[in-house]
Amino acid sequence: MKQLPSLVLESDELEALRLVDMLGMQQIEAAKQLGVSRQTLGNIVASGRNKVAQVLVQGWALELDGYHHRS
């Protein structure tokens, strides 16, 4: 099997996507939970969404960097 190109989704990007997109949390609340500003959270979410879109459209692999689910 050939090696697929891949992108790495950083743990903060995955957690931000989980809070905002999966749980439907408002960005200001998600930012507080992650200890960052709302603007920083928005940048993290945008970066994560861009990576997910790229791997879906390009058919690449998505690697998760050290993600540990927070309950």
mmCIF file as gemmi writes it, N, C-alpha and C atoms, coordinates in Angstrom:
data_model
loop_
_atom_site.group_PDB
_atom_site.id
_atom_site.type_symbol
_atom_site.label_atom_id
_atom_site.label_alt_id
_atom_site.label_comp_id
_atom_site.label_asym_id
_atom_site.label_entity_id
_atom_site.label_seq_id
_atom_site.pdbx_PDB_ins_code
_atom_site.Cartn_x
_atom_site.Cartn_y
_atom_site.Cartn_z
_atom_site.occupancy
_atom_site.B_iso_or_equiv
_atom_site.pdbx_formal_charge
_atom_site.auth_seq_id
_atom_site.auth_asym_id
_atom_site.pdbx_PDB_model_num
ATOM 1 N N . MET Axp A 1 ? 0.849 -1.18 0 1 0 ? 1 A 1
ATOM 2 C CA . MET Axp A 1 ? 0 0 0 1 0 ? 1 A 1
ATOM 3 C C . MET Axp A 1 ? 0.893 1.242 0 1 0 ? 1 A 1
ATOM 4 N N . LYS Axp A 2 ? 0.547 2.196 -0.825 1 0 ? 2 A 1
ATOM 5 C CA . LYS Axp A 2 ? 1.377 3.402 -0.896 1 0 ? 2 A 1
ATOM 6 C C . LYS Axp A 2 ? 1.133 4.316 0.304 1 0 ? 2 A 1
ATOM 7 N N . GLN Axp A 3 ? 2.163 5.067 0.636 1 0 ? 3 A 1
ATOM 8 C CA . GLN Axp A 3 ? 2.09 6.016 1.747 1 0 ? 3 A 1
ATOM 9 C C . GLN Axp A 3 ? 1.299 7.251 1.315 1 0 ? 3 A 1
ATOM 10 N N . LEU Axp A 4 ? 0.251 7.572 2.059 1 0 ? 4 A 1
ATOM 11 C CA . LEU Axp A 4 ? -0.555 8.758 1.763 1 0 ? 4 A 1
ATOM 12 C C . LEU Axp A 4 ? 0.117 10.008 2.317 1 0 ? 4 A 1
ATOM 13 N N . PRO Axp A 5 ? -0.005 11.121 1.616 1 0 ? 5 A 1
ATOM 14 C CA . PRO Axp A 5 ? 0.4 12.39 2.229 1 0 ? 5 A 1
ATOM 15 C C . PRO Axp A 5 ? -0.493 12.621 3.449 1 0 ? 5 A 1
ATOM 16 N N . SER Axp A 6 ? -0.007 13.355 4.409 1 0 ? 6 A 1
ATOM 17 C CA . SER Axp A 6 ? -0.816 13.577 5.609 1 0 ? 6 A 1
ATOM 18 C C . SER Axp A 6 ? -0.612 14.982 6.156 1 0 ? 6 A 1
ATOM 19 N N . LEU Axp A 7 ? -1.558 15.39 6.966 1 0 ? 7 A 1
ATOM 20 C CA . LEU Axp A 7 ? -1.463 16.625 7.74 1 0 ? 7 A 1
ATOM 21 C C . LEU Axp A 7 ? -1.652 16.252 9.203 1 0 ? 7 A 1
ATOM 22 N N . VAL Axp A 8 ? -1.011 17.001 10.076 1 0 ? 8 A 1
ATOM 23 C CA . VAL Axp A 8 ? -1.134 16.758 11.512 1 0 ? 8 A 1
ATOM 24 C C . VAL Axp A 8 ? -2.113 17.764 12.105 1 0 ? 8 A 1
ATOM 25 N N . LEU Axp A 9 ? -3.15 17.251 12.752 1 0 ? 9 A 1
ATOM 26 C CA . LEU Axp A 9 ? -4.094 18.088 13.485 1 0 ? 9 A 1
ATOM 27 C C . LEU Axp A 9 ? -3.582 18.157 14.92 1 0 ? 9 A 1
ATOM 28 N N . GLU Axp A 10 ? -3.175 19.35 15.327 1 0 ? 10 A 1
ATOM 29 C CA . GLU Axp A 10 ? -2.616 19.531 16.668 1 0 ? 10 A 1
ATOM 30 C C . GLU Axp A 10 ? -3.697 19.298 17.724 1 0 ? 10 A 1
ATOM 31 N N . SER Axp A 11 ? -3.283 18.933 18.926 1 0 ? 11 A 1
ATOM 32 C CA . SER Axp A 11 ? -4.241 18.617 19.985 1 0 ? 11 A 1
ATOM 33 C C . SER Axp A 11 ? -5.144 19.805 20.32 1 0 ? 11 A 1
ATOM 34 N N . ASP Axp A 12 ? -4.609 21.03 20.271 1 0 ? 12 A 1
ATOM 35 C CA . ASP Axp A 12 ? -5.459 22.189 20.556 1 0 ? 12 A 1
ATOM 36 C C . ASP Axp A 12 ? -6.485 22.421 19.451 1 0 ? 12 A 1
ATOM 37 N N . GLU Axp A 13 ? -6.128 22.105 18.213 1 0 ? 13 A 1
ATOM 38 C CA . GLU Axp A 13 ? -7.075 22.238 17.102 1 0 ? 13 A 1
ATOM 39 C C . GLU Axp A 13 ? -8.21 21.227 17.248 1 0 ? 13 A 1
ATOM 40 N N . LEU Axp A 14 ? -7.868 19.997 17.596 1 0 ? 14 A 1
ATOM 41 C CA . LEU Axp A 14 ? -8.899 18.972 17.759 1 0 ? 14 A 1
ATOM 42 C C . LEU Axp A 14 ? -9.824 19.302 18.918 1 0 ? 14 A 1
ATOM 43 N N . GLU Axp A 15 ? -9.252 19.743 20.033 1 0 ? 15 A 1
ATOM 44 C CA . GLU Axp A 15 ? -10.081 20.094 21.188 1 0 ? 15 A 1
ATOM 45 C C . GLU Axp A 15 ? -10.984 21.283 20.87 1 0 ? 15 A 1
ATOM 46 N N . ALA Axp A 16 ? -10.472 22.267 20.162 1 0 ? 16 A 1
ATOM 47 C CA . ALA Axp A 16 ? -11.292 23.42 19.779 1 0 ? 16 A 1
ATOM 48 C C . ALA Axp A 16 ? -12.431 22.99 18.857 1 0 ? 16 A 1
ATOM 49 N N . LEU Axp A 17 ? -12.143 22.12 17.888 1 0 ? 17 A 1
ATOM 50 C CA . LEU Axp A 17 ? -13.192 21.622 16.99 1 0 ? 17 A 1
ATOM 51 C C . LEU Axp A 17 ? -14.226 20.804 17.758 1 0 ? 17 A 1
ATOM 52 N N . ARG Axp A 18 ? -13.778 20.019 18.724 1 0 ? 18 A 1
ATOM 53 C CA . ARG Axp A 18 ? -14.707 19.22 19.533 1 0 ? 18 A 1
ATOM 54 C C . ARG Axp A 18 ? -15.659 20.135 20.3 1 0 ? 18 A 1
ATOM 55 N N . LEU Axp A 19 ? -15.106 21.151 20.937 1 0 ? 19 A 1
ATOM 56 C CA . LEU Axp A 19 ? -15.938 22.049 21.741 1 0 ? 19 A 1
ATOM 57 C C . LEU Axp A 19 ? -16.904 22.862 20.884 1 0 ? 19 A 1
ATOM 58 N N . VAL Axp A 20 ? -16.397 23.445 19.813 1 0 ? 20 A 1
ATOM 59 C CA . VAL Axp A 20 ? -17.203 24.372 19.006 1 0 ? 20 A 1
ATOM 60 C C . VAL Axp A 20 ? -18.111 23.636 18.022 1 0 ? 20 A 1
ATOM 61 N N . ASP Axp A 21 ? -17.554 22.709 17.261 1 0 ? 21 A 1
ATOM 62 C CA . ASP Axp A 21 ? -18.331 22.062 16.198 1 0 ? 21 A 1
ATOM 63 C C . ASP Axp A 21 ? -19.12 20.848 16.683 1 0 ? 21 A 1
ATOM 64 N N . MET Axp A 22 ? -18.531 20.039 17.534 1 0 ? 22 A 1
ATOM 65 C CA . MET Axp A 22 ? -19.221 18.827 17.975 1 0 ? 22 A 1
ATOM 66 C C . MET Axp A 22 ? -20.202 19.12 19.114 1 0 ? 22 A 1
ATOM 67 N N . LEU Axp A 23 ? -19.751 19.897 20.102 1 0 ? 23 A 1
ATOM 68 C CA . LEU Axp A 23 ? -20.61 20.185 21.249 1 0 ? 23 A 1
ATOM 69 C C . LEU Axp A 23 ? -21.446 21.445 21.075 1 0 ? 23 A 1
ATOM 70 N N . GLY Axp A 24 ? -21.143 22.251 20.05 1 0 ? 24 A 1
ATOM 71 C CA . GLY Axp A 24 ? -21.911 23.464 19.78 1 0 ? 24 A 1
ATOM 72 C C . GLY Axp A 24 ? -21.68 24.588 20.772 1 0 ? 24 A 1
ATOM 73 N N . MET Axp A 25 ? -20.537 24.558 21.442 1 0 ? 25 A 1
ATOM 74 C CA . MET Axp A 25 ? -20.22 25.587 22.428 1 0 ? 25 A 1
ATOM 75 C C . MET Axp A 25 ? -19.913 26.912 21.722 1 0 ? 25 A 1
ATOM 76 N N . GLN Axp A 26 ? -20.339 28.012 22.313 1 0 ? 26 A 1
ATOM 77 C CA . GLN Axp A 26 ? -19.994 29.331 21.792 1 0 ? 26 A 1
ATOM 78 C C . GLN Axp A 26 ? -18.482 29.514 21.89 1 0 ? 26 A 1
ATOM 79 N N . GLN Axp A 27 ? -17.91 30.244 20.932 1 0 ? 27 A 1
ATOM 80 C CA . GLN Axp A 27 ? -16.46 30.418 20.923 1 0 ? 27 A 1
ATOM 81 C C . GLN Axp A 27 ? -15.942 31.088 22.189 1 0 ? 27 A 1
ATOM 82 N N . ILE Axp A 28 ? -16.664 32.029 22.733 1 0 ? 28 A 1
ATOM 83 C CA . ILE Axp A 28 ? -16.188 32.715 23.94 1 0 ? 28 A 1
ATOM 84 C C . ILE Axp A 28 ? -16.092 31.742 25.113 1 0 ? 28 A 1
ATOM 85 N N . GLU Axp A 29 ? -17.058 30.824 25.216 1 0 ? 29 A 1
ATOM 86 C CA . GLU Axp A 29 ? -17.035 29.823 26.29 1 0 ? 29 A 1
ATOM 87 C C . GLU Axp A 29 ? -15.928 28.802 26.06 1 0 ? 29 A 1
ATOM 88 N N . ALA Axp A 30 ? -15.766 28.374 24.818 1 0 ? 30 A 1
ATOM 89 C CA . ALA Axp A 30 ? -14.697 27.426 24.492 1 0 ? 30 A 1
ATOM 90 C C . ALA Axp A 30 ? -13.334 28.055 24.757 1 0 ? 30 A 1
ATOM 91 N N . ALA Axp A 31 ? -13.19 29.327 24.437 1 0 ? 31 A 1
ATOM 92 C CA . ALA Axp A 31 ? -11.929 30.032 24.681 1 0 ? 31 A 1
ATOM 93 C C . ALA Axp A 31 ? -11.61 30.063 26.173 1 0 ? 31 A 1
ATOM 94 N N . LYS Axp A 32 ? -12.613 30.341 26.992 1 0 ? 32 A 1
ATOM 95 C CA . LYS Axp A 32 ? -12.412 30.347 28.448 1 0 ? 32 A 1
ATOM 96 C C . LYS Axp A 32 ? -11.969 28.973 28.93 1 0 ? 32 A 1
ATOM 97 N N . GLN Axp A 33 ? -12.622 27.933 28.424 1 0 ? 33 A 1
ATOM 98 C CA . GLN Axp A 33 ? -12.287 26.575 28.848 1 0 ? 33 A 1
ATOM 99 C C . GLN Axp A 33 ? -10.85 26.211 28.465 1 0 ? 33 A 1
ATOM 100 N N . LEU Axp A 34 ? -10.399 26.696 27.318 1 0 ? 34 A 1
ATOM 101 C CA . LEU Axp A 34 ? -9.044 26.391 26.857 1 0 ? 34 A 1
ATOM 102 C C . LEU Axp A 34 ? -8.005 27.388 27.37 1 0 ? 34 A 1
ATOM 103 N N . GLY Axp A 35 ? -8.452 28.458 28.005 1 0 ? 35 A 1
ATOM 104 C CA . GLY Axp A 35 ? -7.526 29.436 28.563 1 0 ? 35 A 1
ATOM 105 C C . GLY Axp A 35 ? -6.856 30.318 27.529 1 0 ? 35 A 1
ATOM 106 N N . VAL Axp A 36 ? -7.595 30.616 26.449 1 0 ? 36 A 1
ATOM 107 C CA . VAL Axp A 36 ? -7.07 31.483 25.389 1 0 ? 36 A 1
ATOM 108 C C . VAL Axp A 36 ? -8.098 32.568 25.093 1 0 ? 36 A 1
ATOM 109 N N . SER Axp A 37 ? -7.686 33.58 24.337 1 0 ? 37 A 1
ATOM 110 C CA . SER Axp A 37 ? -8.632 34.624 23.944 1 0 ? 37 A 1
ATOM 111 C C . SER Axp A 37 ? -9.597 34.083 22.888 1 0 ? 37 A 1
ATOM 112 N N . ARG Axp A 38 ? -10.713 34.779 22.696 1 0 ? 38 A 1
ATOM 113 C CA . ARG Axp A 38 ? -11.676 34.368 21.679 1 0 ? 38 A 1
ATOM 114 C C . ARG Axp A 38 ? -11.049 34.439 20.299 1 0 ? 38 A 1
ATOM 115 N N . GLN Axp A 39 ? -10.238 35.456 20.061 1 0 ? 39 A 1
ATOM 116 C CA . GLN Axp A 39 ? -9.563 35.592 18.762 1 0 ? 39 A 1
ATOM 117 C C . GLN Axp A 39 ? -8.61 34.423 18.52 1 0 ? 39 A 1
ATOM 118 N N . THR Axp A 40 ? -7.849 34.051 19.548 1 0 ? 40 A 1
ATOM 119 C CA . THR Axp A 40 ? -6.931 32.916 19.413 1 0 ? 40 A 1
ATOM 120 C C . THR Axp A 40 ? -7.71 31.637 19.143 1 0 ? 40 A 1
ATOM 121 N N . LEU Axp A 41 ? -8.806 31.434 19.865 1 0 ? 41 A 1
ATOM 122 C CA . LEU Axp A 41 ? -9.623 30.246 19.617 1 0 ? 41 A 1
ATOM 123 C C . LEU Axp A 41 ? -10.137 30.249 18.185 1 0 ? 41 A 1
ATOM 124 N N . GLY Axp A 42 ? -10.594 31.399 17.703 1 0 ? 42 A 1
ATOM 125 C CA . GLY Axp A 42 ? -11.067 31.491 16.32 1 0 ? 42 A 1
ATOM 126 C C . GLY Axp A 42 ? -9.989 31.101 15.326 1 0 ? 42 A 1
ATOM 127 N N . ASN Axp A 43 ? -8.763 31.524 15.591 1 0 ? 43 A 1
ATOM 128 C CA . ASN Axp A 43 ? -7.643 31.151 14.717 1 0 ? 43 A 1
ATOM 129 C C . ASN Axp A 43 ? -7.362 29.653 14.771 1 0 ? 43 A 1
ATOM 130 N N . ILE Axp A 44 ? -7.443 29.069 15.966 1 0 ? 44 A 1
ATOM 131 C CA . ILE Axp A 44 ? -7.212 27.63 16.128 1 0 ? 44 A 1
ATOM 132 C C . ILE Axp A 44 ? -8.293 26.84 15.393 1 0 ? 44 A 1
ATOM 133 N N . VAL Axp A 45 ? -9.552 27.246 15.561 1 0 ? 45 A 1
ATOM 134 C CA . VAL Axp A 45 ? -10.667 26.575 14.879 1 0 ? 45 A 1
ATOM 135 C C . VAL Axp A 45 ? -10.502 26.678 13.363 1 0 ? 45 A 1
ATOM 136 N N . ALA Axp A 46 ? -10.169 27.858 12.87 1 0 ? 46 A 1
ATOM 137 C CA . ALA Axp A 46 ? -9.996 28.048 11.422 1 0 ? 46 A 1
ATOM 138 C C . ALA Axp A 46 ? -8.885 27.159 10.881 1 0 ? 46 A 1
ATOM 139 N N . SER Axp A 47 ? -7.789 27.07 11.605 1 0 ? 47 A 1
ATOM 140 C CA . SER Axp A 47 ? -6.675 26.226 11.18 1 0 ? 47 A 1
ATOM 141 C C . SER Axp A 47 ? -7.083 24.755 11.157 1 0 ? 47 A 1
ATOM 142 N N . GLY Axp A 48 ? -7.771 24.314 12.202 1 0 ? 48 A 1
ATOM 143 C CA . GLY Axp A 48 ? -8.228 22.924 12.261 1 0 ? 48 A 1
ATOM 144 C C . GLY Axp A 48 ? -9.217 22.597 11.159 1 0 ? 48 A 1
ATOM 145 N N . ARG Axp A 49 ? -10.168 23.483 10.926 1 0 ? 49 A 1
ATOM 146 C CA . ARG Axp A 49 ? -11.155 23.263 9.862 1 0 ? 49 A 1
ATOM 147 C C . ARG Axp A 49 ? -10.483 23.2 8.495 1 0 ? 49 A 1
ATOM 148 N N . ASN Axp A 50 ? -9.491 24.062 8.284 1 0 ? 50 A 1
ATOM 149 C CA . ASN Axp A 50 ? -8.767 24.066 7.018 1 0 ? 50 A 1
ATOM 150 C C . ASN Axp A 50 ? -8.059 22.733 6.798 1 0 ? 50 A 1
ATOM 151 N N . LYS Axp A 51 ? -7.422 22.216 7.831 1 0 ? 51 A 1
ATOM 152 C CA . LYS Axp A 51 ? -6.722 20.933 7.712 1 0 ? 51 A 1
ATOM 153 C C . LYS Axp A 51 ? -7.699 19.795 7.424 1 0 ? 51 A 1
ATOM 154 N N . VAL Axp A 52 ? -8.821 19.766 8.133 1 0 ? 52 A 1
ATOM 155 C CA . VAL Axp A 52 ? -9.824 18.718 7.913 1 0 ? 52 A 1
ATOM 156 C C . VAL Axp A 52 ? -10.357 18.799 6.486 1 0 ? 52 A 1
ATOM 157 N N . ALA Axp A 53 ? -10.654 19.993 6.01 1 0 ? 53 A 1
ATOM 158 C CA . ALA Axp A 53 ? -11.14 20.156 4.636 1 0 ? 53 A 1
ATOM 159 C C . ALA Axp A 53 ? -10.098 19.684 3.626 1 0 ? 53 A 1
ATOM 160 N N . GLN Axp A 54 ? -8.838 20.036 3.852 1 0 ? 54 A 1
ATOM 161 C CA . GLN Axp A 54 ? -7.782 19.621 2.925 1 0 ? 54 A 1
ATOM 162 C C . GLN Axp A 54 ? -7.676 18.105 2.824 1 0 ? 54 A 1
ATOM 163 N N . VAL Axp A 55 ? -7.673 17.421 3.968 1 0 ? 55 A 1
ATOM 164 C CA . VAL Axp A 55 ? -7.513 15.963 3.903 1 0 ? 55 A 1
ATOM 165 C C . VAL Axp A 55 ? -8.735 15.296 3.274 1 0 ? 55 A 1
ATOM 166 N N . LEU Axp A 56 ? -9.924 15.847 3.506 1 0 ? 56 A 1
ATOM 167 C CA . LEU Axp A 56 ? -11.123 15.274 2.887 1 0 ? 56 A 1
ATOM 168 C C . LEU Axp A 56 ? -11.112 15.459 1.375 1 0 ? 56 A 1
ATOM 169 N N . VAL Axp A 57 ? -10.78 16.652 0.928 1 0 ? 57 A 1
ATOM 170 C CA . VAL Axp A 57 ? -10.791 16.953 -0.506 1 0 ? 57 A 1
ATOM 171 C C . VAL Axp A 57 ? -9.647 16.257 -1.232 1 0 ? 57 A 1
ATOM 172 N N . GLN Axp A 58 ? -8.465 16.237 -0.62 1 0 ? 58 A 1
ATOM 173 C CA . GLN Axp A 58 ? -7.285 15.658 -1.262 1 0 ? 58 A 1
ATOM 174 C C . GLN Axp A 58 ? -7.178 14.144 -1.079 1 0 ? 58 A 1
ATOM 175 N N . GLY Axp A 59 ? -7.957 13.572 -0.155 1 0 ? 59 A 1
ATOM 176 C CA . GLY Axp A 59 ? -7.858 12.14 0.119 1 0 ? 59 A 1
ATOM 177 C C . GLY Axp A 59 ? -6.606 11.78 0.902 1 0 ? 59 A 1
ATOM 178 N N . TRP Axp A 60 ? -6.115 12.716 1.7 1 0 ? 60 A 1
ATOM 179 C CA . TRP Axp A 60 ? -4.916 12.5 2.497 1 0 ? 60 A 1
ATOM 180 C C . TRP Axp A 60 ? -5.273 11.897 3.853 1 0 ? 60 A 1
ATOM 181 N N . ALA Axp A 61 ? -4.245 11.493 4.578 1 0 ? 61 A 1
ATOM 182 C CA . ALA Axp A 61 ? -4.411 10.995 5.942 1 0 ? 61 A 1
ATOM 183 C C . ALA Axp A 61 ? -4.384 12.178 6.911 1 0 ? 61 A 1
ATOM 184 N N . LEU Axp A 62 ? -5.098 12.024 8.014 1 0 ? 62 A 1
ATOM 185 C CA . LEU Axp A 62 ? -5.092 13.031 9.071 1 0 ? 62 A 1
ATOM 186 C C . LEU Axp A 62 ? -4.477 12.396 10.306 1 0 ? 62 A 1
ATOM 187 N N . GLU Axp A 63 ? -3.38 12.96 10.768 1 0 ? 63 A 1
ATOM 188 C CA . GLU Axp A 63 ? -2.716 12.465 11.972 1 0 ? 63 A 1
ATOM 189 C C . GLU Axp A 63 ? -3.127 13.332 13.149 1 0 ? 63 A 1
ATOM 190 N N . LEU Axp A 64 ? -3.354 12.691 14.294 1 0 ? 64 A 1
ATOM 191 C CA . LEU Axp A 64 ? -3.723 13.413 15.509 1 0 ? 64 A 1
ATOM 192 C C . LEU Axp A 64 ? -2.506 13.484 16.414 1 0 ? 64 A 1
ATOM 193 N N . ASP Axp A 65 ? -2.125 14.696 16.792 1 0 ? 65 A 1
ATOM 194 C CA . ASP Axp A 65 ? -0.919 14.903 17.588 1 0 ? 65 A 1
ATOM 195 C C . ASP Axp A 65 ? -1.232 14.914 19.076 1 0 ? 65 A 1
ATOM 196 N N . GLY Axp A 66 ? -1.013 13.803 19.744 1 0 ? 66 A 1
ATOM 197 C CA . GLY Axp A 66 ? -1.104 13.733 21.199 1 0 ? 66 A 1
ATOM 198 C C . GLY Axp A 66 ? -2.425 14.146 21.798 1 0 ? 66 A 1
ATOM 199 N N . TYR Axp A 67 ? -3.53 13.832 21.154 1 0 ? 67 A 1
ATOM 200 C CA . TYR Axp A 67 ? -4.842 14.249 21.661 1 0 ? 67 A 1
ATOM 201 C C . TYR Axp A 67 ? -5.261 13.395 22.846 1 0 ? 67 A 1
ATOM 202 N N . HIS Axp A 68 ? -5.692 14.063 23.913 1 0 ? 68 A 1
ATOM 203 C CA . HIS Axp A 68 ? -6.266 13.389 25.083 1 0 ? 68 A 1
ATOM 204 C C . HIS Axp A 68 ? -7.578 14.083 25.395 1 0 ? 68 A 1
ATOM 205 N N . HIS Axp A 69 ? -8.679 13.353 25.294 1 0 ? 69 A 1
ATOM 206 C CA . HIS Axp A 69 ? -10.02 13.906 25.51 1 0 ? 69 A 1
ATOM 207 C C . HIS Axp A 69 ? -10.164 14.431 26.933 1 0 ? 69 A 1
ATOM 208 N N . ARG Axp A 70 ? -10.693 15.638 27.058 1 0 ? 70 A 1
ATOM 209 C CA . ARG Axp A 70 ? -11.004 16.204 28.375 1 0 ? 70 A 1
ATOM 210 C C . ARG Axp A 70 ? -12.489 16.025 28.625 1 0 ? 70 A 1
ATOM 211 N N . SER Axp A 71 ? -12.836 15.528 29.818 1 0 ? 71 A 1
ATOM 212 C CA . SER Axp A 71 ? -14.266 15.385 30.105 1 0 ? 71 A 1
ATOM 213 C C . SER Axp A 71 ? -14.802 16.554 30.877 1 0 ? 71 A 1
